[in-house]
């Protein structure tokens, strides 16, 4: 019993510094959020994506890999463009 109480006290003391830390401040080195989903061009996919994310916009691999501002909503990319994006990421 004494061992269990000591273990609980030790874990509580160890958790205090982790809880006291604030989230890191956003800086210029913080990457912009860009979410891309591989989508087909069917009506059912377009409806579902629009329902979940507010609209459907297809982008190219170059658009997805380009540096710039964050997107407000996720974008769709076709499977062929996803392969191109994977190749661009390797470089």
N, CA, C and O atoms as CSV, one atom per row, in Angstrom:
chain,resi,resn,atom,element,x,y,z
A,1,UNK,N,N,0.824,-1.189,0.000
A,1,UNK,CA,C,0.000,0.000,0.000
A,1,UNK,C,C,0.863,1.245,0.000
A,1,UNK,O,O,0.605,2.192,-0.744
A,2,UNK,N,N,1.899,1.239,0.847
A,2,UNK,CA,C,2.803,2.380,0.940
A,2,UNK,C,C,3.506,2.601,-0.394
A,2,UNK,O,O,3.714,3.742,-0.806
A,3,UNK,N,N,3.872,1.520,-1.068
A,3,UNK,CA,C,4.532,1.602,-2.369
A,3,UNK,C,C,3.611,2.236,-3.411
A,3,UNK,O,O,4.060,3.029,-4.238
A,4,UNK,N,N,2.329,1.887,-3.370
A,4,UNK,CA,C,1.369,2.442,-4.324
A,4,UNK,C,C,1.190,3.943,-4.087
A,4,UNK,O,O,1.123,4.712,-5.045
A,5,UNK,N,N,1.112,4.362,-2.837
A,5,UNK,CA,C,0.960,5.787,-2.516
A,5,UNK,C,C,2.186,6.568,-2.964
A,5,UNK,O,O,2.064,7.679,-3.481
A,6,UNK,N,N,3.356,5.995,-2.770
A,6,UNK,CA,C,4.592,6.655,-3.214
A,6,UNK,C,C,4.638,6.782,-4.736
A,6,UNK,O,O,5.081,7.802,-5.264
A,7,UNK,N,N,4.184,5.758,-5.428
A,7,UNK,CA,C,4.171,5.788,-6.891
A,7,UNK,C,C,3.212,6.855,-7.401
A,7,UNK,O,O,3.535,7.568,-8.351
A,8,UNK,N,N,2.044,6.977,-6.788
A,8,UNK,CA,C,1.072,7.995,-7.192
A,8,UNK,C,C,1.620,9.392,-6.923
A,8,UNK,O,O,1.490,10.286,-7.760
A,9,UNK,N,N,2.233,9.581,-5.752
A,9,UNK,CA,C,2.805,10.886,-5.414
A,9,UNK,C,C,3.934,11.245,-6.378
A,9,UNK,O,O,4.037,12.392,-6.813
A,10,UNK,N,N,4.767,10.287,-6.709
A,10,UNK,CA,C,5.883,10.535,-7.620
A,10,UNK,C,C,5.385,10.893,-9.017
A,10,UNK,O,O,5.940,11.790,-9.651
A,11,UNK,N,N,4.358,10.217,-9.506
A,11,UNK,CA,C,3.829,10.531,-10.831
A,11,UNK,C,C,3.156,11.897,-10.836
A,11,UNK,O,O,3.222,12.603,-11.842
A,12,UNK,N,N,2.514,12.288,-9.745
A,12,UNK,CA,C,1.894,13.612,-9.664
A,12,UNK,C,C,2.956,14.699,-9.677
A,12,UNK,O,O,2.786,15.722,-10.339
A,13,UNK,N,N,4.048,14.491,-8.955
A,13,UNK,CA,C,5.131,15.473,-8.929
A,13,UNK,C,C,5.802,15.570,-10.295
A,13,UNK,O,O,6.186,16.660,-10.717
A,14,UNK,N,N,5.946,14.461,-10.977
A,14,UNK,CA,C,6.577,14.462,-12.298
A,14,UNK,C,C,5.694,15.135,-13.343
A,14,UNK,O,O,6.210,15.682,-14.318
A,15,UNK,N,N,4.386,15.107,-13.164
A,15,UNK,CA,C,3.468,15.678,-14.148
A,15,UNK,C,C,3.352,17.191,-14.039
A,15,UNK,O,O,2.933,17.837,-15.000
A,16,UNK,N,N,3.707,17.773,-12.907
A,16,UNK,CA,C,3.550,19.218,-12.707
A,16,UNK,C,C,4.322,20.037,-13.737
A,16,UNK,O,O,3.733,20.959,-14.301
A,17,UNK,N,N,5.598,19.769,-14.024
A,17,UNK,CA,C,6.293,20.588,-15.035
A,17,UNK,C,C,5.660,20.473,-16.425
A,17,UNK,O,O,5.629,21.451,-17.173
A,18,UNK,N,N,5.165,19.304,-16.769
A,18,UNK,CA,C,4.536,19.130,-18.075
A,18,UNK,C,C,3.255,19.941,-18.171
A,18,UNK,O,O,2.951,20.487,-19.232
A,19,UNK,N,N,2.515,20.027,-17.107
A,19,UNK,CA,C,1.282,20.794,-17.108
A,19,UNK,C,C,1.538,22.291,-17.083
A,19,UNK,O,O,0.710,23.064,-17.564
A,20,UNK,N,N,2.670,22.717,-16.532
A,20,UNK,CA,C,2.972,24.135,-16.394
A,20,UNK,C,C,3.458,24.759,-17.695
A,20,UNK,O,O,3.375,25.975,-17.862
A,21,UNK,N,N,3.957,23.957,-18.607
A,21,UNK,CA,C,4.481,24.492,-19.862
A,21,UNK,C,C,3.350,25.017,-20.733
A,21,UNK,O,O,2.284,24.410,-20.833
A,22,UNK,N,N,3.604,26.145,-21.354
A,22,UNK,CA,C,2.628,26.703,-22.284
A,22,UNK,C,C,2.882,26.150,-23.676
A,22,UNK,O,O,3.963,25.636,-23.964
A,23,UNK,N,N,1.894,26.258,-24.523
A,23,UNK,CA,C,2.050,25.823,-25.905
A,23,UNK,C,C,3.069,26.729,-26.588
A,23,UNK,O,O,3.117,27.924,-26.297
A,24,UNK,N,N,3.881,26.188,-27.486
A,24,UNK,CA,C,4.870,27.031,-28.160
A,24,UNK,C,C,4.196,28.113,-28.997
A,24,UNK,O,O,3.148,27.892,-29.605
A,25,UNK,N,N,4.812,29.262,-29.013
A,25,UNK,CA,C,4.266,30.390,-29.771
A,25,UNK,C,C,4.444,30.144,-31.261
A,25,UNK,O,O,5.425,29.535,-31.688
A,26,UNK,N,N,3.500,30.617,-32.036
A,26,UNK,CA,C,3.585,30.486,-33.484
A,26,UNK,C,C,4.685,31.394,-34.008
A,26,UNK,O,O,4.759,32.565,-33.637
A,27,UNK,N,N,5.523,30.865,-34.854
A,27,UNK,CA,C,6.615,31.641,-35.429
A,27,UNK,C,C,6.589,31.487,-36.938
A,27,UNK,O,O,5.758,30.774,-37.501
A,28,UNK,N,N,7.512,32.169,-37.565
A,28,UNK,CA,C,7.590,32.068,-39.022
A,28,UNK,C,C,7.981,30.673,-39.472
A,28,UNK,O,O,7.682,30.281,-40.600
A,29,UNK,N,N,8.650,29.912,-38.601
A,29,UNK,CA,C,9.076,28.576,-38.990
A,29,UNK,C,C,7.962,27.554,-38.848
A,29,UNK,O,O,8.117,26.415,-39.289
A,30,UNK,N,N,6.837,27.933,-38.241
A,30,UNK,CA,C,5.709,27.028,-38.126
A,30,UNK,C,C,5.129,26.780,-39.516
A,30,UNK,O,O,4.862,27.725,-40.258
A,31,UNK,N,N,4.939,25.532,-39.860
A,31,UNK,CA,C,4.423,25.214,-41.196
A,31,UNK,C,C,2.938,25.521,-41.290
A,31,UNK,O,O,2.187,25.365,-40.327
A,32,UNK,N,N,2.541,25.956,-42.458
A,32,UNK,CA,C,1.135,26.239,-42.714
A,32,UNK,C,C,0.371,24.922,-42.835
A,32,UNK,O,O,0.882,23.941,-43.376
A,33,UNK,N,N,-0.841,24.917,-42.331
A,33,UNK,CA,C,-1.657,23.702,-42.380
A,33,UNK,C,C,-2.246,23.536,-43.780
A,33,UNK,O,O,-2.931,24.426,-44.284
A,34,UNK,N,N,-1.977,22.410,-44.390
A,34,UNK,CA,C,-2.499,22.090,-45.717
A,34,UNK,C,C,-2.878,20.630,-45.725
A,34,UNK,O,O,-2.013,19.757,-45.663
A,35,UNK,N,N,-4.160,20.361,-45.802
A,35,UNK,CA,C,-4.653,18.990,-45.822
A,35,UNK,C,C,-5.143,18.654,-47.219
A,35,UNK,O,O,-5.907,19.405,-47.825
A,36,UNK,N,N,-4.686,17.505,-47.719
A,36,UNK,CA,C,-5.065,17.056,-49.060
A,36,UNK,C,C,-5.613,15.641,-48.942
A,36,UNK,O,O,-5.002,14.777,-48.313
A,37,UNK,N,N,-6.772,15.414,-49.554
A,37,UNK,CA,C,-7.370,14.089,-49.609
A,37,UNK,C,C,-7.353,13.606,-51.053
A,37,UNK,O,O,-7.581,14.386,-51.977
A,38,UNK,N,N,-7.082,12.318,-51.244
A,38,UNK,CA,C,-7.151,11.724,-52.574
A,38,UNK,C,C,-8.619,11.394,-52.827
A,38,UNK,O,O,-9.214,10.588,-52.111
A,39,UNK,N,N,-9.196,12.020,-53.847
A,39,UNK,CA,C,-10.624,11.869,-54.148
A,39,UNK,C,C,-10.815,11.476,-55.603
A,39,UNK,O,O,-10.022,11.851,-56.467
A,40,UNK,N,N,-11.869,10.720,-55.867
A,40,UNK,CA,C,-12.252,10.516,-57.258
A,40,UNK,C,C,-13.246,11.617,-57.628
A,40,UNK,O,O,-13.637,12.418,-56.779
A,41,UNK,N,N,-13.642,11.652,-58.872
A,41,UNK,CA,C,-14.466,12.756,-59.358
A,41,UNK,C,C,-15.946,12.377,-59.450
A,41,UNK,O,O,-16.693,12.981,-60.221
A,42,UNK,N,N,-16.373,11.385,-58.672
A,42,UNK,CA,C,-17.767,10.953,-58.739
A,42,UNK,C,C,-18.673,11.936,-57.989
A,42,UNK,O,O,-18.227,12.677,-57.113
A,43,UNK,N,N,-19.937,11.919,-58.353
A,43,UNK,CA,C,-20.904,12.816,-57.716
A,43,UNK,C,C,-21.063,12.486,-56.234
A,43,UNK,O,O,-21.229,13.387,-55.413
A,44,UNK,N,N,-21.013,11.217,-55.893
A,44,UNK,CA,C,-21.162,10.809,-54.503
A,44,UNK,C,C,-19.991,11.321,-53.656
A,44,UNK,O,O,-20.194,11.797,-52.539
A,45,UNK,N,N,-18.789,11.224,-54.180
A,45,UNK,CA,C,-17.620,11.726,-53.460
A,45,UNK,C,C,-17.695,13.237,-53.299
A,45,UNK,O,O,-17.409,13.765,-52.225
A,46,UNK,N,N,-18.077,13.930,-54.362
A,46,UNK,CA,C,-18.188,15.390,-54.297
A,46,UNK,C,C,-19.215,15.821,-53.242
A,46,UNK,O,O,-18.969,16.754,-52.477
A,47,UNK,N,N,-20.360,15.142,-53.205
A,47,UNK,CA,C,-21.404,15.476,-52.221
A,47,UNK,C,C,-20.908,15.240,-50.796
A,47,UNK,O,O,-21.092,16.083,-49.919
A,48,UNK,N,N,-20.285,14.098,-50.576
A,48,UNK,CA,C,-19.802,13.758,-49.235
A,48,UNK,C,C,-18.714,14.719,-48.784
A,48,UNK,O,O,-18.707,15.160,-47.635
A,49,UNK,N,N,-17.793,15.046,-49.687
A,49,UNK,CA,C,-16.705,15.954,-49.330
A,49,UNK,C,C,-17.253,17.353,-49.049
A,49,UNK,O,O,-16.816,18.014,-48.107
A,50,UNK,N,N,-18.200,17.802,-49.857
A,50,UNK,CA,C,-18.803,19.120,-49.644
A,50,UNK,C,C,-19.565,19.157,-48.326
A,50,UNK,O,O,-19.556,20.175,-47.633
A,51,UNK,N,N,-20.216,18.073,-47.979
A,51,UNK,CA,C,-20.954,18.019,-46.716
A,51,UNK,C,C,-20.001,18.105,-45.529
A,51,UNK,O,O,-20.293,18.787,-44.546
A,52,UNK,N,N,-18.875,17.424,-45.613
A,52,UNK,CA,C,-17.922,17.391,-44.508
A,52,UNK,C,C,-17.066,18.657,-44.406
A,52,UNK,O,O,-16.749,19.110,-43.306
A,53,UNK,N,N,-16.692,19.226,-45.565
A,53,UNK,CA,C,-15.700,20.301,-45.556
A,53,UNK,C,C,-16.183,21.610,-46.172
A,53,UNK,O,O,-15.413,22.566,-46.259
A,54,UNK,N,N,-17.431,21.669,-46.596
A,54,UNK,CA,C,-17.984,22.924,-47.091
A,54,UNK,C,C,-17.848,23.154,-48.579
A,54,UNK,O,O,-18.497,24.060,-49.101
A,55,UNK,N,N,-17.066,22.409,-49.274
A,55,UNK,CA,C,-16.906,22.574,-50.711
A,55,UNK,C,C,-15.848,21.636,-51.239
A,55,UNK,O,O,-15.079,21.050,-50.477
A,56,UNK,N,N,-15.818,21.501,-52.555
A,56,UNK,CA,C,-14.849,20.617,-53.201
A,56,UNK,C,C,-13.976,21.456,-54.102
A,56,UNK,O,O,-14.477,22.174,-54.968
A,57,UNK,N,N,-12.683,21.373,-53.908
A,57,UNK,CA,C,-11.730,22.047,-54.787
A,57,UNK,C,C,-10.575,21.090,-55.050
A,57,UNK,O,O,-9.894,20.645,-54.126
A,58,UNK,N,N,-10.369,20.782,-56.320
A,58,UNK,CA,C,-9.267,19.917,-56.707
A,58,UNK,C,C,-8.028,20.771,-56.951
A,58,UNK,O,O,-8.113,21.840,-57.555
A,59,UNK,N,N,-6.883,20.297,-56.482
A,59,UNK,CA,C,-5.624,20.990,-56.685
A,59,UNK,C,C,-4.650,20.058,-57.387
A,59,UNK,O,O,-4.844,18.842,-57.410
A,60,UNK,N,N,-3.604,20.636,-57.957
A,60,UNK,CA,C,-2.555,19.844,-58.598
A,60,UNK,C,C,-1.462,19.557,-57.579
A,60,UNK,O,O,-1.458,20.116,-56.482
A,61,UNK,N,N,-0.541,18.685,-57.951
A,61,UNK,CA,C,0.572,18.361,-57.070
A,61,UNK,C,C,1.427,19.588,-56.817
A,61,UNK,O,O,1.914,19.785,-55.704
A,62,UNK,N,N,1.615,20.407,-57.826
A,62,UNK,CA,C,2.425,21.621,-57.653
A,62,UNK,C,C,1.766,22.589,-56.680
A,62,UNK,O,O,2.447,23.207,-55.862
A,63,UNK,N,N,0.435,22.726,-56.763
A,63,UNK,CA,C,-0.280,23.594,-55.829
A,63,UNK,C,C,-0.150,23.089,-54.400
A,63,UNK,O,O,0.042,23.874,-53.472
A,64,UNK,N,N,-0.254,21.782,-54.226
A,64,UNK,CA,C,-0.178,21.202,-52.889
A,64,UNK,C,C,1.223,21.317,-52.300
A,64,UNK,O,O,1.378,21.473,-51.089
A,65,UNK,N,N,2.246,21.241,-53.152
A,65,UNK,CA,C,3.618,21.301,-52.673
A,65,UNK,C,C,4.142,22.726,-52.548
A,65,UNK,O,O,5.165,22.948,-51.901
A,66,UNK,N,N,3.465,23.688,-53.151
A,66,UNK,CA,C,3.948,25.073,-53.137
A,66,UNK,C,C,3.930,25.652,-51.731
A,66,UNK,O,O,3.035,25.372,-50.933
A,67,UNK,N,N,4.920,26.453,-51.453
A,67,UNK,CA,C,4.967,27.132,-50.171
A,67,UNK,C,C,4.050,28.340,-50.236
A,67,UNK,O,O,3.958,29.003,-51.269
A,68,UNK,N,N,3.383,28.620,-49.150
A,68,UNK,CA,C,2.473,29.754,-49.139
A,68,UNK,C,C,1.566,29.723,-47.937
A,68,UNK,O,O,1.852,29.064,-46.938
A,69,UNK,N,N,0.483,30.434,-48.044
A,69,UNK,CA,C,-0.454,30.554,-46.931
A,69,UNK,C,C,-1.177,29.245,-46.662
A,69,UNK,O,O,-1.269,28.378,-47.531
A,70,UNK,N,N,-1.684,29.118,-45.449
A,70,UNK,CA,C,-2.452,27.933,-45.066
A,70,UNK,C,C,-3.800,27.943,-45.767
A,70,UNK,O,O,-4.341,29.001,-46.088
A,71,UNK,N,N,-4.330,26.759,-45.999
A,71,UNK,CA,C,-5.652,26.647,-46.593
A,71,UNK,C,C,-6.683,26.680,-45.480
A,71,UNK,O,O,-6.444,26.186,-44.378
A,72,UNK,N,N,-7.826,27.265,-45.779
A,72,UNK,CA,C,-8.885,27.312,-44.777
A,72,UNK,C,C,-9.648,25.997,-44.709
A,72,UNK,O,O,-10.241,25.685,-43.676
A,73,UNK,N,N,-9.646,25.231,-45.775
A,73,UNK,CA,C,-10.355,23.951,-45.814
A,73,UNK,C,C,-9.502,22.929,-46.568
A,73,UNK,O,O,-8.667,23.311,-47.389
A,74,UNK,N,N,-9.699,21.650,-46.303
A,74,UNK,CA,C,-8.967,20.621,-47.037
A,74,UNK,C,C,-9.305,20.655,-48.524
A,74,UNK,O,O,-10.387,21.092,-48.917
A,75,UNK,N,N,-8.384,20.196,-49.330
A,75,UNK,CA,C,-8.558,20.143,-50.784
A,75,UNK,C,C,-8.518,18.692,-51.249
A,75,UNK,O,O,-8.034,17.815,-50.535
A,76,UNK,N,N,-9.025,18.452,-52.439
A,76,UNK,CA,C,-8.975,17.131,-53.058
A,76,UNK,C,C,-7.844,17.090,-54.077
A,76,UNK,O,O,-7.464,18.105,-54.661
A,77,UNK,N,N,-7.327,15.901,-54.269
A,77,UNK,CA,C,-6.309,15.685,-55.287
A,77,UNK,C,C,-6.620,14.349,-55.956
A,77,UNK,O,O,-7.001,13.390,-55.285
A,78,UNK,N,N,-6.461,14.286,-57.258
A,78,UNK,CA,C,-6.739,13.047,-57.990
A,78,UNK,C,C,-5.597,12.056,-57.760
A,78,UNK,O,O,-4.484,12.467,-57.433
A,79,UNK,N,N,-5.857,10.754,-57.926
A,79,UNK,CA,C,-4.820,9.746,-57.670
A,79,UNK,C,C,-3.531,9.968,-58.475
A,79,UNK,O,O,-2.438,9.766,-57.947
A,80,UNK,N,N,-3.643,10.375,-59.728
A,80,UNK,CA,C,-2.439,10.620,-60.539
A,80,UNK,C,C,-1.633,11.785,-59.964
A,80,UNK,O,O,-0.403,11.742,-59.937
A,81,UNK,N,N,-2.327,12.816,-59.508
A,81,UNK,CA,C,-1.638,13.957,-58.906
A,81,UNK,C,C,-1.018,13.570,-57.560
A,81,UNK,O,O,0.015,14.118,-57.174
A,82,UNK,N,N,-1.644,12.627,-56.845
A,82,UNK,CA,C,-1.093,12.157,-55.574
A,82,UNK,C,C,0.245,11.462,-55.799
A,82,UNK,O,O,1.174,11.613,-55.006
A,83,UNK,N,N,0.336,10.698,-56.888
A,83,UNK,CA,C,1.614,10.051,-57.215
A,83,UNK,C,C,2.677,11.099,-57.531
A,83,UNK,O,O,3.829,10.964,-57.116
A,84,UNK,N,N,2.287,12.151,-58.272
A,84,UNK,CA,C,3.229,13.229,-58.583
A,84,UNK,C,C,3.673,13.936,-57.314
A,84,UNK,O,O,4.847,14.278,-57.167
A,85,UNK,N,N,2.735,14.157,-56.392
A,85,UNK,CA,C,3.058,14.817,-55.132
A,85,UNK,C,C,4.038,13.994,-54.312
A,85,UNK,O,O,4.933,14.539,-53.666
A,86,UNK,N,N,3.864,12.687,-54.343
A,86,UNK,CA,C,4.779,11.786,-53.628
A,86,UNK,C,C,6.182,11.895,-54.217
A,86,UNK,O,O,7.169,11.909,-53.482
A,87,UNK,N,N,6.268,11.973,-55.549
A,87,UNK,CA,C,7.580,12.121,-56.202
A,87,UNK,C,C,8.200,13.486,-55.859
A,87,UNK,O,O,9.406,13.577,-55.633
A,88,UNK,N,N,7.384,14.538,-55.820
A,88,UNK,CA,C,7.903,15.864,-55.461
A,88,UNK,C,C,8.405,15.884,-54.022
A,88,UNK,O,O,9.380,16.570,-53.717
A,89,UNK,N,N,7.759,15.152,-53.150
A,89,UNK,CA,C,8.169,15.115,-51.737
A,89,UNK,C,C,9.497,14.400,-51.558
A,89,UNK,O,O,10.232,14.695,-50.616
A,90,UNK,N,N,9.817,13.469,-52.440
A,90,UNK,CA,C,11.079,12.740,-52.355
A,90,UNK,C,C,12.274,13.614,-52.700
A,90,UNK,O,O,13.387,13.358,-52.239
A,91,UNK,N,N,12.050,14.638,-53.502
A,91,UNK,CA,C,13.168,15.479,-53.953
A,91,UNK,C,C,13.651,16.391,-52.881
A,91,UNK,O,O,14.585,17.162,-53.100
